[in-house]
């Protein structure tokens, strides 16, 4: 492996974030998730599907 290839691989690893345990956006992500759940529940209730 060359130095250029190693540097490219390291950069790609940093960019390819998957939201794993190291991501620290927990509060905002939780709030947005629960907001989405509530909006979908309100939409389903208005349609009378349940």
Helices and strands as residue ranges (DSSP letters): H 3-15, H 26-47
